[in-house]
């Protein structure tokens, strides 16, 4: 099975809770949306968190020039509700 375009970034975020990449500023919105879509599609990860009783995670990003930093933040207010 071939990996999707933004899947490697999402896999790194899941593994390390953060990922950084440098990209042309004009591509930032596309990259951010692509990574968010990967998180939304990853039902296995959501199910695993739910079974462990782990809080849901929000995917946030910080942009400094051409650098995008993605990071996961535990959302302690909600458990996983939108699988």
N, C-alpha and C positions, 0 to 999 in steps of 0.2 A: 504494500500500500504506500502510495506516494504522500509525502508530507505536504500540507498546505502551506501557502506562502508565509503566514504569520505564526504558524504553529511552533516553530523553533523558539521564537521569542516567548510565547506563552509557556512552553515547557520549561524554559530557564526561570521564568517568574515563579512557576509552581515549585521548582526545585530550590531556588535560592531566595525567594520572596522579593526579588528585585532583578531588574535587567536594565542595561543602558545601551543606547545605540545613537550613532551620529547619522543624521540624514538631512537632506535639503529641506529647508523650512516649508517649502511648498508641498512636501509630502507628509508633513506631520499629521494632519487630520486623517489622511488615508491610513497611515500606520496605526494611529491610536484607535481608529474605528475597527481596523482589522484585528488588532490584539483583543479588543473588547469582544468582538464577535467570537474569537477563539475561546475566550473564557465562558461566554454564554453557551457555546456548543458542547463544552466539556461536561456532559452529564455524569460521567463516571467519577470525576473528581468531586462534583457536588454530592453525589450519592455517598462516596467514601467519607466526606466531611460529616454528612448527616448521620451516618452510622456510628461515627466516633463521637457524636455529640459536640462537634467543633462548631464554633460560631461561623456564620457566613463571612466571606472576605469581600471587601471592596477593592477594585482595581483603580489605583490613582496614578497620575503621571505628573511629572514636573518637567518643564521645558526651560532650558537655558541656552539661548542661541540655537545651534544645530543639535544639541544634545537633548535626548528624551530619556528620562529616567522613569521607569514603571516600577511600582511597588504595591504590595498587598497590605491592606490594613484590616485587622479583625473588626467586624461589625458586631459588637457585643449586644446591641439592642435587639437584633433579630437573629433567629436561627434561620436556616435555609428555608425559605418559603416559596421561592419562585423557581422551582426545578423545571 
